[in-house]
């Protein structure tokens, strides 16, 4: 069973290049300010979410295990 993730975007850091949305479009979308936001952290695999976070050019995406609080990225 997949672990539950807590995923969030630092709005102060996000530059809206949409790389996360291209990699995991069910999880991320750009809001009206052209900044990424999380719409459903359970909508894609942990691997895809981590890939999106790792490809963020400004490291604005944070991922942690919702049960343990273990930080998975960065």
URCOR-V725276 format. One record per helix or strand. SS is the DSSP state (@ for helix, = for strand). FROM is the first residue (numbers start at 1). LEN is the number of residues. If there is no record, write none. Layout:
BEGIN
ss:SS from:FROM len:LEN
ss:SS from:FROM len:LEN
END
This chain:
BEGIN
ss:= from:5 len:5
ss:@ from:19 len:5
ss:= from:28 len:3
ss:= from:36 len:3
ss:@ from:46 len:9
ss:= from:61 len:5
ss:= from:71 len:3
END
